[in-house]
């Protein structure tokens, strides 16, 4: 497979994943009354949770109003630097 073909396949997969992500989140938000869903009774459940922070809920404290600004600043610096 050529570089261009591999790149096109990768782009198509990325777009497909993005579309599935948006559709699944829209479904979950439209049907909030169905959650949590028990997959394996008493052991595994799918729940709706909000993560207002970043990975592992860092900066998730609502009193840290500067958190998103710092995170955005780090992102801008990383984009310019790299």
DSSP file (Angstrom, degrees, kcal/mol; ACC not computed):
  #  RESIDUE AA STRUCTURE BP1 BP2  ACC     N-H-->O    O-->H-N    N-H-->O    O-->H-N    TCO  KAPPA ALPHA  PHI   PSI    X-CA   Y-CA   Z-CA
    1    1 A X              0   0    0      0, 0.0     2,-0.0     0, 0.0     0, 0.0   0.000 360.0 360.0 360.0 133.8    0.0    0.0    0.0
    2    2 A X     >  -     0   0    0      1,-0.1     4,-2.7     4,-0.0     5,-0.2  -0.267 360.0-108.8 -75.4 165.2    1.4    3.4   -0.9
    3    3 A X  H  > S+     0   0    0      1,-0.2     4,-2.4     2,-0.2     5,-0.2   0.905 119.2  49.9 -59.5 -43.8    1.8    6.2    1.5
    4    4 A X  H  > S+     0   0    0      2,-0.2     4,-2.2     1,-0.2    -1,-0.2   0.917 112.1  47.1 -65.3 -43.3   -1.0    8.2    0.0
    5    5 A X  H  > S+     0   0    0      2,-0.2     4,-2.4     1,-0.2    -2,-0.2   0.915 112.6  49.5 -64.8 -42.2   -3.4    5.2    0.1
    6    6 A X  H  X S+     0   0    0     -4,-2.7     4,-2.4     1,-0.2    -2,-0.2   0.895 110.8  50.6 -63.5 -39.0   -2.4    4.4    3.7
    7    7 A X  H  X S+     0   0    0     -4,-2.4     4,-2.3    -5,-0.2    -1,-0.2   0.895 109.9  49.7 -65.5 -40.0   -3.0    8.1    4.6
    8    8 A X  H  X S+     0   0    0     -4,-2.2     4,-2.4     2,-0.2    -2,-0.2   0.897 110.9  49.4 -66.0 -40.7   -6.4    8.1    3.0
    9    9 A X  H  X S+     0   0    0     -4,-2.4     4,-2.5     2,-0.2    -2,-0.2   0.927 111.2  49.9 -63.4 -44.2   -7.4    4.9    4.8
   10   10 A X  H  X S+     0   0    0     -4,-2.4     4,-2.3     1,-0.2    -2,-0.2   0.897 110.9  49.2 -60.5 -41.0   -6.2    6.4    8.1
   11   11 A X  H  X S+     0   0    0     -4,-2.3     4,-2.4     2,-0.2    -1,-0.2   0.902 110.4  50.3 -65.8 -41.3   -8.2    9.6    7.4
   12   12 A X  H  X S+     0   0    0     -4,-2.4     4,-2.5     2,-0.2    -2,-0.2   0.905 111.1  49.0 -63.6 -40.7  -11.4    7.5    6.6
   13   13 A X  H  X S+     0   0    0     -4,-2.5     4,-2.6     2,-0.2    -2,-0.2   0.917 110.9  50.5 -64.2 -42.9  -11.0    5.5    9.8
   14   14 A X  H  X S+     0   0    0     -4,-2.3     4,-2.3     2,-0.2    -2,-0.2   0.911 111.8  47.2 -62.0 -42.9  -10.5    8.7   11.9
   15   15 A X  H  X S+     0   0    0     -4,-2.4     4,-2.6     2,-0.2    -1,-0.2   0.909 111.6  51.0 -65.8 -41.7  -13.7   10.3   10.3
   16   16 A X  H  X S+     0   0    0     -4,-2.5     4,-2.6     2,-0.2    -2,-0.2   0.922 111.0  47.9 -61.1 -44.6  -15.7    7.1   10.9
   17   17 A X  H  X S+     0   0    0     -4,-2.6     4,-2.3     2,-0.2    -1,-0.2   0.907 111.8  50.6 -63.2 -41.9  -14.6    7.0   14.6
   18   18 A X  H  X S+     0   0    0     -4,-2.3     4,-2.4     2,-0.2    -2,-0.2   0.923 111.3  47.5 -61.8 -45.0  -15.5   10.7   15.0
   19   19 A X  H  X S+     0   0    0     -4,-2.6     4,-2.7     1,-0.2     5,-0.2   0.930 112.6  48.8 -63.3 -45.7  -18.9   10.2   13.5
   20   20 A X  H  X S+     0   0    0     -4,-2.6     4,-2.5     1,-0.2    -1,-0.2   0.880 111.2  51.5 -61.8 -37.6  -19.6    7.2   15.7
   21   21 A X  H  X S+     0   0    0     -4,-2.3     4,-2.2    -5,-0.2    -2,-0.2   0.937 112.4  44.3 -63.8 -47.8  -18.4    9.1   18.7
   22   22 A X  H  X S+     0   0    0     -4,-2.4     4,-2.3     2,-0.2    -2,-0.2   0.914 115.3  47.9 -65.1 -43.4  -20.8   12.1   18.0
   23   23 A X  H  X S+     0   0    0     -4,-2.7     4,-2.3     2,-0.2    -2,-0.2   0.926 112.6  48.1 -64.6 -45.0  -23.7    9.8   17.2
   24   24 A X  H  X S+     0   0    0     -4,-2.5     4,-2.3    -5,-0.2    -1,-0.2   0.896 112.7  48.3 -65.5 -39.0  -23.3    7.7   20.3
   25   25 A X  H  X S+     0   0    0     -4,-2.2     4,-2.4    -5,-0.2    -1,-0.2   0.894 110.9  51.3 -67.4 -38.7  -23.0   10.7   22.6
   26   26 A X  H  X S+     0   0    0     -4,-2.3     4,-1.9    -5,-0.2    -2,-0.2   0.902 110.6  49.0 -62.5 -40.5  -26.1   12.3   21.0
   27   27 A X  H  X S+     0   0    0     -4,-2.3     4,-1.4     2,-0.2    -2,-0.2   0.930 111.4  48.8 -63.8 -45.8  -28.0    9.0   21.6
   28   28 A X  H  < S+     0   0    0     -4,-2.3     3,-0.3     1,-0.2    -2,-0.2   0.917 113.1  46.9 -62.4 -43.5  -26.9    8.9   25.2
   29   29 A X  H >< S+     0   0    0     -4,-2.4     3,-0.7     1,-0.2    -1,-0.2   0.833 111.4  51.6 -69.1 -31.3  -27.8   12.5   25.9
   30   30 A X  H 3< S+     0   0    0     -4,-1.9    -1,-0.2     1,-0.2    -2,-0.2   0.742 117.5  39.1 -75.2 -22.4  -31.2   12.1   24.2
   31   31 A X  T ><  +     0   0    0     -4,-1.4     3,-1.8    -3,-0.3     4,-0.3  -0.324  68.5 143.0-123.0  49.5  -32.0    9.0   26.3
   32   32 A X  G X   +     0   0    0     -3,-0.7     3,-1.5     1,-0.3    -1,-0.1   0.785  65.3  68.1 -61.0 -28.5  -30.6   10.0   29.7
   33   33 A X  G 3  S+     0   0    0      1,-0.3    -1,-0.3    -3,-0.2    -2,-0.1   0.644  91.2  63.1 -69.6 -12.4  -33.5    8.3   31.5
   34   34 A X  G <  S+     0   0    0     -3,-1.8     2,-0.3    -6,-0.2    -1,-0.3   0.592  85.8 133.8 -85.0 -11.3  -32.2    4.9   30.4
   35   35 A X    <   +     0   0    0     -3,-1.5    12,-0.1    -4,-0.3     2,-0.1  -0.674  40.8  45.3 -97.9 146.7  -28.9    5.1   32.2
   36   36 A X  S    S-     0   0    0     10,-0.6     2,-0.5    -2,-0.3    11,-0.2   0.518  72.5-165.2 -78.1 155.0  -27.2    3.3   34.0
   37   37 A X  E     -A   46   0A   0      9,-2.7     9,-3.1    -2,-0.1     2,-0.6  -0.948  14.9-136.5-110.8 123.8  -27.4    0.2   32.0
   38   38 A X  E     +A   45   0A   0     -2,-0.5     7,-0.3     7,-0.2     3,-0.2  -0.709  25.6 173.9 -83.1 119.8  -26.4   -3.0   33.7
   39   39 A X  E    S+     0   0A   0      5,-2.2     2,-0.5    -2,-0.6     6,-0.2   0.895  82.1  16.3 -89.1 -51.4  -24.2   -5.1   31.3
   40   40 A X  E >> S-A   44   0A   0      4,-2.0     3,-2.9     0, 0.0     4,-2.6  -0.965 102.8-109.8-123.2 111.1  -23.3   -7.9   33.8
   41   41 A X  T 34 S-     0   0    0     -2,-0.5     4,-0.1     1,-0.3    -3,-0.0  -0.092  95.0  -4.6 -50.1 121.2  -25.7   -7.7   36.7
   42   42 A X  T 34 S+     0   0    0      1,-0.1    -1,-0.3     2,-0.1     3,-0.1   0.414 134.1  57.5  79.8  -1.9  -24.0   -6.4   39.8
   43   43 A X  T <4 S+     0   0    0     -3,-2.9     2,-0.4     1,-0.3    -2,-0.2   0.687 105.4  24.8-127.8 -40.2  -20.5   -6.4   38.2
   44   44 A X  E  <  +A   40   0A   0     -4,-2.6    -5,-2.2     2,-0.0    -4,-2.0  -0.991  59.5 166.8-139.2 128.1  -20.5   -4.1   35.1
   45   45 A X  E     -A   38   0A   0     -2,-0.4     2,-0.6    -7,-0.3    -7,-0.2  -0.985  31.5-130.9-138.2 149.0  -22.7   -1.2   34.2
   46   46 A X  E     -A   37   0A   0     -9,-3.1    -9,-2.7    -2,-0.3   -10,-0.6  -0.895  35.8-179.0 -97.8 123.9  -22.5    1.6   31.6
   47   47 A X        -     0   0    0     -2,-0.6     2,-0.6   -11,-0.2   -12,-0.0  -0.874  30.7-118.2-125.3 156.1  -23.1    4.9   33.2
   48   48 A X        +     0   0    0     -2,-0.3     2,-0.4   -16,-0.1    -2,-0.0  -0.841  41.5 171.1 -92.1 122.3  -23.4    8.5   32.0
   49   49 A X        -     0   0    0     -2,-0.6     2,-0.5     2,-0.0    -2,-0.0  -0.982  27.1-137.5-134.8 145.3  -20.6   10.7   33.7
   50   50 A X        -     0   0    0     -2,-0.4     2,-0.6     2,-0.0     3,-0.1  -0.890  12.2-169.1-103.7 128.9  -19.5   14.2   33.0
   51   51 A X        +     0   0    0     -2,-0.5     6,-0.0     1,-0.1    -2,-0.0  -0.909  10.2 173.7-117.2 101.1  -15.7   14.9   33.0
   52   52 A X        +     0   0    0     -2,-0.6    -1,-0.1     8,-0.1     2,-0.1   0.451  65.8  58.7 -87.3   0.2  -15.2   18.6   33.0
   53   53 A X  S    S-     0   0    0      1,-0.3     6,-0.2     7,-0.1     2,-0.1  -0.042  92.2 -95.2-102.8-151.4  -11.5   18.3   33.4
   54   54 A X  S >  S-     0   0    0      4,-2.0     3,-1.9     1,-0.3     4,-0.3  -0.271  78.2 -15.8-112.3-155.7   -8.9   16.5   31.3
   55   55 A X  G >  S+     0   0    0      1,-0.3     3,-1.5     2,-0.2    -1,-0.3  -0.116 137.3   5.4 -49.4 135.6   -7.5   13.0   31.6
   56   56 A X  G 3  S-     0   0    0      1,-0.3    -1,-0.3    -3,-0.1     4,-0.1   0.739 126.6 -74.9  59.5  25.6   -8.2   11.4   34.9
   57   57 A X  G X  S+     0   0    0     -3,-1.9     3,-1.4     1,-0.2    -1,-0.3   0.730  77.0 170.1  61.9  26.6  -10.3   14.5   35.9
   58   58 A X  T <  S+     0   0    0     -3,-1.5    -4,-2.0    -4,-0.3    -1,-0.2  -0.443  70.2  17.0 -64.0 143.7   -7.3   16.8   36.4
   59   59 A X  T 3  S+     0   0    0     -6,-0.2    -1,-0.3    -2,-0.1     9,-0.1   0.758  88.1 129.9  62.3  28.0   -8.5   20.4   36.8
   60   60 A X    <   +     0   0    0     -3,-1.4     2,-0.4    -4,-0.1    -8,-0.1   0.524  30.4 114.0 -87.8  -6.8  -12.0   19.1   37.5
   61   61 A X    >   -     0   0    0      1,-0.2     3,-1.9    -4,-0.1     6,-0.2  -0.516  63.2-145.6 -68.6 121.4  -12.4   21.2   40.6
   62   62 A X  T 3  S+     0   0    0     -2,-0.4    -1,-0.2     1,-0.3    -2,-0.0   0.708  96.3  63.4 -64.9 -17.7  -15.1   23.8   40.0
   63   63 A X  T 3  S+     0   0    0      1,-0.2     2,-1.5     2,-0.1    -1,-0.3   0.641  83.0  83.7 -79.7 -12.2  -13.3   26.4   42.1
   64   64 A X    X   +     0   0    0     -3,-1.9     3,-1.1     1,-0.2     4,-0.4  -0.617  50.2 162.9 -89.3  78.7  -10.3   26.4   39.7
   65   65 A X  T 3  S+     0   0    0     -2,-1.5     4,-0.4     1,-0.2     3,-0.2   0.713  72.5  57.4 -70.5 -18.8  -11.7   28.8   37.2
   66   66 A X  T 3> S+     0   0    0     -3,-0.2     4,-2.3     1,-0.2    -1,-0.2   0.595  81.9  90.3 -86.2 -12.2   -8.2   29.3   35.8
   67   67 A X  H <> S+     0   0    0     -3,-1.1     4,-2.6     1,-0.2     5,-0.2   0.910  86.7  45.0 -54.3 -53.2   -7.7   25.6   35.0
   68   68 A X  H  > S+     0   0    0     -4,-0.4     4,-2.6     1,-0.2    -1,-0.2   0.853 112.6  53.5 -62.0 -32.9   -9.1   25.7   31.4
   69   69 A X  H  > S+     0   0    0     -4,-0.4     4,-2.4     2,-0.2    -1,-0.2   0.906 110.3  46.2 -68.1 -40.7   -7.1   28.8   30.7
   70   70 A X  H  X S+     0   0    0     -4,-2.3     4,-2.6     2,-0.2    -2,-0.2   0.933 113.7  49.0 -65.1 -45.0   -3.9   27.2   31.8
   71   71 A X  H  X S+     0   0    0     -4,-2.6     4,-2.1    -5,-0.2    -2,-0.2   0.910 112.2  48.5 -61.6 -42.5   -4.7   24.1   29.8
   72   72 A X  H  X S+     0   0    0     -4,-2.6     4,-2.3     2,-0.2    -1,-0.2   0.892 110.7  51.3 -63.8 -39.8   -5.5   26.2   26.7
   73   73 A X  H  X S+     0   0    0     -4,-2.4     4,-2.6     2,-0.2    -2,-0.2   0.906 109.1  50.0 -63.6 -42.3   -2.3   28.1   27.2
   74   74 A X  H  X S+     0   0    0     -4,-2.6     4,-2.5     1,-0.2    -1,-0.2   0.901 110.6  51.0 -62.2 -40.4   -0.2   24.9   27.4
   75   75 A X  H  X S+     0   0    0     -4,-2.1     4,-2.3     2,-0.2    -2,-0.2   0.907 110.8  47.7 -64.2 -41.7   -2.0   23.7   24.2
   76   76 A X  H  X S+     0   0    0     -4,-2.3     4,-2.4     2,-0.2     5,-0.2   0.932 112.7  48.5 -65.7 -44.8   -1.2   26.9   22.3
   77   77 A X  H  X S+     0   0    0     -4,-2.6     4,-3.0     1,-0.2     5,-0.2   0.914 111.4  50.5 -61.5 -42.1    2.5   26.8   23.5
   78   78 A X  H  X S+     0   0    0     -4,-2.5     4,-2.5     1,-0.2    -1,-0.2   0.906 110.7  49.4 -63.2 -40.8    2.8   23.2   22.5
   79   79 A X  H  < S+     0   0    0     -4,-2.3    -1,-0.2     1,-0.2    -2,-0.2   0.906 116.1  41.8 -65.3 -40.5    1.3   23.9   19.0
   80   80 A X  H  < S+     0   0    0     -4,-2.4    -2,-0.2     2,-0.2    -1,-0.2   0.906 117.6  47.1 -72.4 -41.0    3.7   26.8   18.4
   81   81 A X  H  <        0   0    0     -4,-3.0    -2,-0.2    -5,-0.2    -3,-0.2   0.908 360.0 360.0 -68.1 -43.9    6.7   25.0   19.9
   82   82 A X     <        0   0    0     -4,-2.5    -1,-0.2    -5,-0.2    -2,-0.2   0.438 360.0 360.0 -98.4 360.0    6.3   21.7   18.0
